[in-house]
């Protein structure tokens, strides 16, 4: 598993919690989060590993 995918998986629970607090519909937020993770994991090429660090700093702020 790449660093970027690991960072996405680590940040997902916190991001999902933010969405649920904001919008209230857990199922819709979970679906949106899964779609976003799939899109993000496909969009991050392996040579852009610095994005994993950015995801980690975002996770700490959430």
JOKAKA-V522655 format. One record per residue. N is the residue number from 1. RES is the residue in one small letter. SS is DSSP state (2 for helix, 1 for strand, 0 for the rest). Layout:
<<N:RES:SS> <N:RES:SS>>
//
This chain:
<<1:x:0> <2:x:0> <3:x:2> <4:x:2> <5:x:2> <6:x:2> <7:x:2> <8:x:2> <9:x:2> <10:x:2> <11:x:2> <12:x:2> <13:x:2> <14:x:2> <15:x:2> <16:x:2> <17:x:2> <18:x:2> <19:x:2> <20:x:2> <21:x:2> <22:x:2> <23:x:2> <24:x:0> <25:x:0> <26:x:2> <27:x:2> <28:x:2> <29:x:2> <30:x:2> <31:x:2> <32:x:2> <33:x:2> <34:x:2> <35:x:2> <36:x:2> <37:x:2> <38:x:2> <39:x:2> <40:x:2> <41:x:2> <42:x:2> <43:x:2> <44:x:0> <45:x:0> <46:x:0> <47:x:0> <48:x:0> <49:x:0> <50:x:2> <51:x:2> <52:x:2> <53:x:2> <54:x:2> <55:x:2> <56:x:2> <57:x:2> <58:x:2> <59:x:2> <60:x:2> <61:x:2> <62:x:0>>
//
